[in-house]
């Protein structure tokens, strides 16, 4: 199992950052790899499921995420639904979760993401390097884009 944790400070109220990020329709606007998000069920918060289409390196992949922890205004944890993906990467993936924590900090918001991932079989040896080389950079770009969007909003 590989893990990465990254944080950023956004100079905006936690409620504003949460409101924007918790609306899944906004995700493609600020998260560079995500092309589309589609709600699968009518639930919001805990138990909600979403189909994502994303670019993973040079390939397009799709997968389903389920919200497994929802603390209004504070935390969202999503886990990939096993065997829900399509594309080369999804065939290698055993498990993945992403947790977003929102906390007031110095008059703004500290946003922290924790991604845990495990690839199948011997491919798992590549999990931590993959997270450090590719996903870490992806989150950094997402944080910058999100901060810019949030600051441009009235």
Secondary structure, DSSP 8 states (H G I E B T S, - for coil): -EEEEEEEEESS-HHHHHHHHTSGGGHHHH-TTEEEEEE-SS--STT-EEEEEEEETTEEEEEEEEEEEEETTTEEEEEE-TT--BSHHHHHEEEEEEEEEEEEETTEEEEEEEEEEEESGGGGGGHHHHIIIIIHHHHHHHHHHHHHHHHH--
